[in-house]
């Protein structure tokens, strides 16, 4: 249980730090009507004792407070921004200049003139606070609704500027309107669906192998299986509940999904999972026996019983950690709901998800105790383990592939990955035909119809894989394979190399296109600001795809939906496409770093894009598709994973219609 306590403690420390940073300065606003469309916008800063806030400057080092007002051309400023509180002025040797700062409070004012009956104006504040030992850059936003409220436009910070990040995530209206039972049913379906993902399925043979070595006592076996299911549910539900409770008690909305992103995309857990899978596979092949604690078999004393529970808990923890690379986006989406002020819904829906997810594994844990009583003649049980060992080898490379893509190591490109799979499954076919034997296999004088049928299926699968070495899309496996853009040679690609995803008619290659690519030869961008500028220039709407190297559903969408001729034609001709990778580990130059509200500095491309998705759209799941028009206006309700091609075409057409209005 130490791992669980550590997770809860880490969540508490992060929440406390985030809230503490946000509460150093509390911002408030007011509006004064001066008549004839003239208004004064006032902003007040309440500063925590021991801290100070820099004045408007400007200063060469850029530590001054900056306030920018934006709207849909519904107002103009009247004069300059002024500070009505007199700052303290001192000569700062570190900057070799006189600087001004505020303590306890500061008030800023800006006169404006409305050019419409009403306006929604966003004040974006960038500021730095310091105490005697440290400084912290932060940002905040305030929204003014001025004039006749009935005629005020519906606006968000996204409408004000393509690069403005909202102060709080937008709520998913469709989800919020559902009943709790609808959410629970949906969570149950997601729990069962997660069992089919490539991150979860390989845990099936591990579960079978573990509990096959359990006690011969049926009652003890049922108890162990029940504990296994209970631990899975607890490991999913209790940390989520703890994070939500801690956030509510502390009083902030700073719930983070960093730990889930770490497990899903960081090289350390992915390499560790890869090694674990290879070790289990070697054990299945008979290289050695994974010896479980003797307490799982010993039924005598309390010490062995305690160790037994520890072993079961470890198996449950392994399952939860390994599955996070596929279930993480689902869990992240549930976490986001807690930032909207909900309390019980996220906990109950996560409980429903984990129960559905744990149920088949619990049944598998019950089943091996029955297998012990079945006849073992012919070594059929060992043959099952060997077959599962081959599957472990093949699917274990998925974790190595995720690390390879997110860090751009270039070790496991698509053709290398396919070559390994072709060899592994060809060897599996030969094993089923009796051409290969392992140490613990029984002699096989002949093969039965069942083994022959399996061999035919395996070799057919190998034949299906072979064209992929020359660029065949292999849509049925799109979620398991590295993207086609990593392949060195594709038939029909001219000189045999993938062309860079340069923007249409652009004079220079887009940012990050030296290591990021779009599928199906699409040309586009990987930076939102650059894409927005180009879209405004050429008069096209933006198609924003929040995606990830380790996102299985993203690859399926690209292979099965984007590849449809009607979809591909619209994306290529009518939209400016921008792909924002939320798990890329590329560290950006210092001038592109982003500082969050909590004072955390984001340095990698993936973290910056993930922060953008969370702050602007309130989502932490991929894929997530946004159609955006001028001034950041949403053209249609954003959407996620859905393999319905006709529905996706309708989604794109609706965006074009809204853009033309």
VOKE-459570 format. One line per field, with one value per residue (C-alpha): x negated, y negated, z; chain; residue in one letter. Coordinates in steps of 0.2 Angstrom, whole numbers, plus 5000, padded with zeros to 4 digits. Layout:
% residues N
x <- X/...
y <- Y/...
z <- Z/...
chaine <- A/...
residu <- a/...
% end
This chain:
% residues 661
x <- 5000/4985/4987/5005/5000/4986/4998/5010/4996/4989/5006/5008/4991/4995/5012/5006/4991/5003/5016/5002/4995/5012/5017/5002/5011/5030/5037/5054/5062/5075/5083/5087/5100/5094/5108/5109/5101/5086/5081/5067/5061/5053/5042/5037/5023/5023/5006/5001/4990/4972/4974/4973/4979/4969/4977/4980/4962/4956/4940/4927/4928/4947/4952/4966/4984/4992/5011/5019/5037/5045/5062/5070/5066/5081/5071/5055/5044/5045/5027/5015/5016/5012/5008/5018/5008/4992/4978/4963/4947/4930/4913/4911/4893/4897/4905/4894/4910/4923/4939/4956/4967/4983/4986/5003/5013/5012/5025/5024/5037/5040/5052/5062/5074/5087/5090/5105/5120/5111/5094/5086/5068/5054/5040/5025/5013/4994/4985/4971/4972/4957/4953/4936/4929/4938/4948/4962/4970/4989/5004/5022/5037/5053/5068/5079/5097/5101/5117/5133/5132/5146/5136/5119/5110/5106/5088/5073/5055/5053/5063/5053/5037/5031/5017/5026/5028/5044/5043/5053/5058/5074/5087/5093/5112/5117/5109/5115/5133/5133/5140/5128/5134/5130/5112/5111/5117/5105/5091/5095/5094/5077/5071/5076/5069/5052/5050/5047/5033/5015/5009/5022/5024/5006/5010/5022/5008/4999/5015/5018/5000/5000/5016/5012/4999/5011/5017/5026/5039/5055/5060/5043/5043/5059/5053/5037/5047/5059/5045/5037/5053/5055/5037/5039/5055/5046/5031/5042/5054/5046/5032/5045/5056/5041/5036/5054/5055/5039/5042/5059/5052/5037/5049/5042/5045/5027/5030/5016/5014/4995/4994/5004/4995/4979/4984/4991/4977/4961/4947/4944/4961/4962/4945/4949/4965/4956/4943/4957/4966/4949/4946/4963/4961/4945/4953/4967/4954/4947/4930/4934/4949/4955/4956/4970/4970/4972/4986/4997/4997/4994/5010/5003/4998/5002/4986/4988/5006/4999/4986/5000/5010/4995/4991/5009/5009/4993/5001/5016/5004/4994/5010/5016/4999/4997/5014/5012/5005/5022/5034/5025/5035/5051/5045/5039/5056/5065/5052/5056/5074/5068/5061/5079/5085/5092/5088/5097/5099/5081/5079/5094/5090/5072/5079/5090/5076/5064/5077/5081/5062/5058/5072/5065/5048/5057/5065/5049/5041/5056/5053/5035/5040/5052/5039/5028/5041/5042/5031/5014/5009/5000/4993/5007/5005/4987/4992/5004/4991/4978/4991/4995/4976/4975/4990/4981/4965/4975/4986/4972/4963/4978/4971/4954/4962/4971/4954/4945/4958/4960/4942/4937/4924/4927/4924/4940/4947/4962/4952/4941/4957/4966/4950/4950/4969/4967/4953/4962/4978/4969/4960/4977/4984/4969/4972/4990/4985/4973/4957/4951/4950/4946/4939/4955/4965/4971/4968/4980/4982/4996/5006/5024/5037/5037/5018/5019/5033/5023/5007/5017/5023/5006/4998/5012/5008/4990/4995/5006/4991/4978/4985/4983/4965/4968/4980/4997/5008/5013/5028/5033/5017/5016/5017/5003/4990/4979/4985/4982/4972/4958/4956/4940/4947/4965/4970/4977/4968/4956/4938/4943/4944/4958/4960/4959/4976/4972/4987/4995/4987/4976/4958/4951/4955/4966/4960/4956/4958/4941/4947/4966/4976/4994/5002/5007/4996/5006/4997/4999/4992/4987/4988/5005/5000/4991/5006/5018/5007/5007/5026/5030/5018/5026/5044/5047/5053/5042/5043/5034/5030/5024/5015/5000/4987/4993/5012/5019/5036/5027/5019/5035/5044/5030/5030/5049/5057/5044/5039/5057/5056/5070/5062/5045/5051/5059/5044/5032/5042/5053/5044/5027/5022/5012/5007/5003/4994/4997/4984/4969/4954/4944/4938/4941/4930/4931/4941/4955/4957/4974/4977/4994/5005/4996/4979/4973/4963/4967/4952/4957/4968/4980/4983/4986/4999/5007/5008/5016/5029/5033/5034/5043/5055/5055/5049/5035/5040/5034/5039/5049/5053/5057/5064/5059/5062/5057/5052/5053/5072/5077/5086/5094/5094/5077/5077/5066/5064/5077/5074/5090/5084/5100/5102/5084/5088/5104/5093/5081/5095/5103/5087/5085/5103/5101/5084/5093/5106
y <- 5000/4989/4985/4979/4968/4960/4956/4948/4938/4932/4927/4917/4908/4903/4897/4887/4879/4875/4866/4857/4849/4844/4836/4825/4811/4811/4801/4792/4780/4766/4755/4737/4730/4712/4710/4709/4726/4721/4733/4735/4753/4755/4770/4772/4784/4790/4795/4808/4801/4804/4803/4788/4785/4775/4760/4756/4752/4755/4764/4772/4788/4789/4791/4777/4781/4782/4780/4783/4779/4789/4791/4793/4775/4769/4756/4744/4738/4720/4716/4727/4739/4731/4736/4727/4734/4726/4739/4740/4736/4743/4745/4763/4768/4784/4775/4759/4748/4740/4751/4749/4762/4764/4772/4777/4769/4761/4753/4751/4742/4741/4729/4737/4731/4744/4745/4757/4759/4771/4780/4794/4789/4800/4793/4804/4801/4806/4802/4807/4808/4809/4812/4810/4826/4830/4823/4832/4827/4829/4825/4822/4816/4806/4805/4789/4789/4771/4763/4771/4789/4795/4790/4795/4808/4825/4824/4833/4829/4840/4827/4813/4820/4835/4837/4832/4846/4846/4845/4860/4875/4875/4887/4901/4896/4912/4922/4910/4913/4931/4940/4949/4966/4961/4957/4973/4984/4975/4978/4996/4997/4988/5001/5016/5007/5004/5023/5023/5011/5017/5010/5021/5037/5043/5043/5058/5071/5064/5065/5083/5088/5079/5087/5104/5105/5101/5112/5128/5123/5117/5106/5098/5096/5087/5076/5071/5068/5057/5047/5045/5037/5027/5020/5016/5005/4997/4992/4984/4976/4971/4960/4950/4948/4942/4929/4922/4922/4913/4901/4897/4895/4884/4873/4874/4881/4886/4905/4912/4926/4926/4942/4951/4943/4949/4967/4966/4958/4956/4967/4974/4983/4988/4996/5004/5012/5018/5027/5034/5041/5049/5057/5065/5071/5079/5087/5094/5101/5111/5101/5100/5100/5084/5090/5082/5080/5096/5088/5089/5108/5110/5109/5110/5094/5075/5070/5080/5073/5055/5059/5067/5051/5041/5052/5050/5031/5031/5040/5028/5013/5019/5021/5003/4995/5005/5001/4982/4979/4984/4980/4964/4953/4960/4957/4940/4935/4940/4930/4914/4916/4912/4895/4890/4891/4909/4920/4937/4939/4942/4954/4964/4965/4970/4983/4990/4990/4999/5012/5016/5016/5027/5040/5050/5051/5056/5070/5076/5076/5088/5099/5105/5113/5124/5127/5136/5150/5152/5166/5160/5174/5169/5154/5143/5131/5128/5125/5112/5103/5104/5097/5083/5080/5076/5064/5056/5053/5045/5034/5029/5019/5007/4999/4998/4990/4977/4971/4971/4960/4948/4945/4947/4960/4968/4986/4994/4987/4995/5007/5013/5015/5025/5036/5041/5045/5055/5065/5068/5074/5084/5093/5095/5103/5115/5119/5123/5135/5144/5138/5129/5137/5129/5137/5141/5146/5164/5174/5170/5185/5177/5160/5159/5149/5135/5132/5133/5120/5109/5111/5106/5091/5086/5088/5079/5065/5065/5064/5049/5041/5043/5029/5017/5018/5008/4996/5005/4996/5011/5002/5016/5014/4995/4993/5005/5000/4984/4971/4974/4957/4967/4979/4976/4984/4983/4989/4974/4961/4956/4957/4968/4955/4946/4928/4916/4908/4891/4879/4876/4861/4857/4851/4860/4877/4876/4877/4894/4902/4909/4922/4922/4927/4928/4944/4947/4934/4920/4903/4893/4886/4891/4874/4866/4848/4852/4861/4847/4834/4844/4848/4830/4826/4839/4837/4855/4862/4872/4891/4893/4911/4914/4930/4940/4952/4965/4963/4979/4971/4957/4969/4978/4962/4957/4974/4977/4960/4947/4959/4960/4950/4938/4934/4932/4921/4909/4908/4906/4892/4883/4883/4878/4893/4892/4907/4903/4918/4918/4931/4926/4924/4912/4897/4880/4865/4854/4841/4853/4860/4857/4853/4860/4851/4861/4855/4871/4869/4880/4883/4898/4897/4910/4902/4885/4892/4903/4887/4878/4892/4892/4873/4868/4883/4892/4909/4921/4935/4938/4938/4921/4912/4893/4883/4865/4849/4831/4824/4841/4844/4862/4868/4884/4894/4902/4921/4935/4954/4959/4971/4965/4958/4950/4942/4935/4928/4919/4912/4905/4898/4890/4881/4874/4868/4859/4851/4844/4835
z <- 5000/5000/4982/4985/5000/4989/4975/4987/4996/4979/4973/4989/4988/4970/4974/4989/4978/4964/4975/4985/4969/4963/4979/4980/4971/4970/4955/4955/4942/4941/4928/4929/4916/4911/4898/4879/4877/4888/4902/4914/4917/4934/4940/4958/4964/4983/4987/5000/5014/5011/4992/4980/4962/4949/4942/4923/4920/4907/4911/4901/4910/4907/4925/4923/4924/4907/4905/4887/4883/4869/4861/4844/4838/4849/4858/4857/4871/4876/4882/4891/4905/4921/4939/4952/4967/4969/4969/4980/4970/4974/4965/4961/4959/4950/4936/4938/4937/4947/4948/4956/4965/4975/4992/4999/4984/4967/4956/4937/4926/4907/4898/4883/4870/4864/4846/4848/4860/4870/4872/4881/4884/4891/4901/4900/4914/4914/4930/4942/4961/4972/4990/4999/4991/4975/4960/4951/4934/4933/4923/4925/4915/4919/4908/4907/4900/4896/4889/4886/4893/4881/4866/4872/4861/4868/4869/4877/4878/4862/4853/4859/4852/4844/4857/4873/4885/4896/4914/4917/4906/4897/4903/4891/4890/4882/4897/4910/4905/4906/4921/4933/4927/4910/4915/4925/4910/4899/4911/4912/4893/4893/4906/4895/4879/4888/4889/4870/4870/4866/4883/4893/4883/4886/4905/4903/4902/4916/4927/4922/4925/4942/4949/4942/4955/4969/4983/4979/4992/4982/4996/4997/4978/4978/4992/4982/4966/4975/4983/4966/4959/4975/4973/4955/4959/4974/4964/4951/4962/4978/4971/4960/4976/4986/4972/4971/4990/4993/4979/4987/5004/4999/4989/4971/4954/4951/4947/4936/4925/4924/4933/4920/4906/4914/4915/4897/4888/4898/4893/4911/4914/4895/4895/4912/4905/4890/4901/4912/4896/4889/4906/4907/4889/4893/4908/4897/4885/4899/4902/4920/4932/4940/4958/4968/4987/4995/5005/4990/4993/5011/5021/5039/5047/5048/5040/5025/5023/5024/5010/5000/5000/4996/4980/4975/4977/4967/4952/4953/4954/4939/4929/4933/4929/4913/4907/4910/4893/4885/4900/4904/4893/4899/4917/4913/4906/4922/4931/4921/4928/4945/4940/4935/4954/4953/4968/4967/4949/4945/4960/4955/4937/4940/4952/4938/4926/4937/4942/4923/4920/4934/4932/4918/4927/4943/4933/4926/4943/4948/4933/4936/4952/4942/4929/4942/4942/4924/4915/4910/4898/4882/4890/4883/4897/4893/4875/4880/4890/4875/4863/4875/4877/4858/4860/4875/4864/4850/4861/4873/4858/4859/4875/4867/4852/4862/4870/4854/4846/4860/4862/4843/4846/4829/4835/4831/4814/4806/4795/4810/4821/4807/4804/4822/4821/4805/4813/4830/4822/4809/4823/4832/4817/4816/4834/4832/4818/4829/4820/4836/4854/4870/4886/4894/4879/4877/4861/4847/4836/4826/4826/4829/4819/4832/4831/4812/4812/4823/4812/4797/4806/4812/4795/4786/4798/4793/4775/4779/4788/4774/4762/4776/4774/4758/4764/4765/4778/4787/4794/4806/4816/4815/4833/4837/4824/4823/4810/4792/4792/4801/4787/4776/4760/4753/4736/4726/4736/4723/4729/4743/4757/4766/4761/4775/4780/4773/4773/4756/4747/4762/4759/4774/4782/4797/4815/4821/4804/4805/4817/4816/4801/4796/4789/4771/4763/4771/4773/4788/4804/4822/4831/4834/4832/4815/4809/4814/4805/4789/4790/4792/4777/4765/4772/4778/4794/4806/4809/4826/4830/4848/4846/4853/4848/4861/4857/4850/4845/4836/4824/4821/4817/4805/4797/4796/4795/4789/4775/4768/4751/4755/4772/4765/4751/4763/4775/4760/4751/4763/4780/4787/4797/4813/4824/4842/4850/4869/4873/4863/4874/4863/4874/4866/4866/4882/4873/4869/4887/4895/4914/4921/4933/4947/4942/4934/4919/4904/4893/4881/4866/4873/4890/4882/4870/4884/4895/4880/4878/4896/4899/4883/4880/4896/4889/4893/4880/4863/4849/4851/4835/4835/4820/4823/4813/4814/4831/4838/4836/4837/4821/4828/4844/4846/4845/4849/4844/4832/4817/4808/4792/4787/4804/4802/4785/4792/4806/4793/4782/4796/4801/4783/4783/4799/4793/4777/4787
chaine <- A/A/A/A/A/A/A/A/A/A/A/A/A/A/A/A/A/A/A/A/A/A/A/A/A/A/A/A/A/A/A/A/A/A/A/A/A/A/A/A/A/A/A/A/A/A/A/A/A/A/A/A/A/A/A/A/A/A/A/A/A/A/A/A/A/A/A/A/A/A/A/A/A/A/A/A/A/A/A/A/A/A/A/A/A/A/A/A/A/A/A/A/A/A/A/A/A/A/A/A/A/A/A/A/A/A/A/A/A/A/A/A/A/A/A/A/A/A/A/A/A/A/A/A/A/A/A/A/A/A/A/A/A/A/A/A/A/A/A/A/A/A/A/A/A/A/A/A/A/A/A/A/A/A/A/A/A/A/A/A/A/A/A/A/A/A/A/A/A/A/A/A/A/A/A/A/A/A/A/A/A/A/A/A/A/A/A/A/A/A/A/A/A/A/A/A/A/A/A/A/A/A/A/A/A/A/A/A/A/A/A/A/A/A/A/A/A/A/A/A/A/A/A/A/A/A/A/A/A/A/A/A/A/A/A/A/A/A/A/A/A/A/A/A/A/A/A/A/A/A/A/A/A/A/A/A/A/A/A/A/A/A/A/A/A/A/A/A/A/A/A/A/A/A/A/A/A/A/A/A/A/A/A/A/A/A/A/A/A/A/A/A/A/A/A/A/A/A/A/A/A/A/A/A/A/A/A/A/A/A/A/A/A/A/A/A/A/A/A/A/A/A/A/A/A/A/A/A/A/A/A/A/A/A/A/A/A/A/A/A/A/A/A/A/A/A/A/A/A/A/A/A/A/A/A/A/A/A/A/A/A/A/A/A/A/A/A/A/A/A/A/A/A/A/A/A/A/A/A/A/A/A/A/A/A/A/A/A/A/A/A/A/A/A/A/A/A/A/A/A/A/A/A/A/A/A/A/A/A/A/A/A/A/A/A/A/A/A/A/A/A/A/A/A/A/A/A/A/A/A/A/A/A/A/A/A/A/A/A/A/A/A/A/A/A/A/A/A/A/A/A/A/A/A/A/A/A/A/A/A/A/A/A/A/A/A/A/A/A/A/A/A/A/A/A/A/A/A/A/A/A/A/A/A/A/A/A/A/A/A/A/A/A/A/A/A/A/A/A/A/A/A/A/A/A/A/A/A/A/A/A/A/A/A/A/A/A/A/A/A/A/A/A/A/A/A/A/A/A/A/A/A/A/A/A/A/A/A/A/A/A/A/A/A/A/A/A/A/A/A/A/A/A/A/A/A/A/A/A/A/A/A/A/A/A/A/A/A/A/A/A/A/A/A/A/A/A/A/A/A/A/A/A/A/A/A/A/A/A/A/A/A/A/A/A/A/A/A/A/A/A/A/A/A/A/A/A/A/A/A/A/A/A/A/A/A/A/A/A/A/A/A/A/A/A/A/A/A/A/A/A/A/A/A/A/A/A/A/A/A/A/A/A/A/A/A/A/A/A/A/A/A/A/A/A/A/A/A/A/A/A
residu <- x/x/x/x/x/x/x/x/x/x/x/x/x/x/x/x/x/x/x/x/x/x/x/x/x/x/x/x/x/x/x/x/x/x/x/x/x/x/x/x/x/x/x/x/x/x/x/x/x/x/x/x/x/x/x/x/x/x/x/x/x/x/x/x/x/x/x/x/x/x/x/x/x/x/x/x/x/x/x/x/x/x/x/x/x/x/x/x/x/x/x/x/x/x/x/x/x/x/x/x/x/x/x/x/x/x/x/x/x/x/x/x/x/x/x/x/x/x/x/x/x/x/x/x/x/x/x/x/x/x/x/x/x/x/x/x/x/x/x/x/x/x/x/x/x/x/x/x/x/x/x/x/x/x/x/x/x/x/x/x/x/x/x/x/x/x/x/x/x/x/x/x/x/x/x/x/x/x/x/x/x/x/x/x/x/x/x/x/x/x/x/x/x/x/x/x/x/x/x/x/x/x/x/x/x/x/x/x/x/x/x/x/x/x/x/x/x/x/x/x/x/x/x/x/x/x/x/x/x/x/x/x/x/x/x/x/x/x/x/x/x/x/x/x/x/x/x/x/x/x/x/x/x/x/x/x/x/x/x/x/x/x/x/x/x/x/x/x/x/x/x/x/x/x/x/x/x/x/x/x/x/x/x/x/x/x/x/x/x/x/x/x/x/x/x/x/x/x/x/x/x/x/x/x/x/x/x/x/x/x/x/x/x/x/x/x/x/x/x/x/x/x/x/x/x/x/x/x/x/x/x/x/x/x/x/x/x/x/x/x/x/x/x/x/x/x/x/x/x/x/x/x/x/x/x/x/x/x/x/x/x/x/x/x/x/x/x/x/x/x/x/x/x/x/x/x/x/x/x/x/x/x/x/x/x/x/x/x/x/x/x/x/x/x/x/x/x/x/x/x/x/x/x/x/x/x/x/x/x/x/x/x/x/x/x/x/x/x/x/x/x/x/x/x/x/x/x/x/x/x/x/x/x/x/x/x/x/x/x/x/x/x/x/x/x/x/x/x/x/x/x/x/x/x/x/x/x/x/x/x/x/x/x/x/x/x/x/x/x/x/x/x/x/x/x/x/x/x/x/x/x/x/x/x/x/x/x/x/x/x/x/x/x/x/x/x/x/x/x/x/x/x/x/x/x/x/x/x/x/x/x/x/x/x/x/x/x/x/x/x/x/x/x/x/x/x/x/x/x/x/x/x/x/x/x/x/x/x/x/x/x/x/x/x/x/x/x/x/x/x/x/x/x/x/x/x/x/x/x/x/x/x/x/x/x/x/x/x/x/x/x/x/x/x/x/x/x/x/x/x/x/x/x/x/x/x/x/x/x/x/x/x/x/x/x/x/x/x/x/x/x/x/x/x/x/x/x/x/x/x/x/x/x/x/x/x/x/x/x/x/x/x/x/x/x/x/x/x/x/x/x/x/x/x/x/x/x/x/x/x/x/x/x/x/x/x/x/x/x/x/x/x/x/x/x/x/x/x/x/x/x
% end
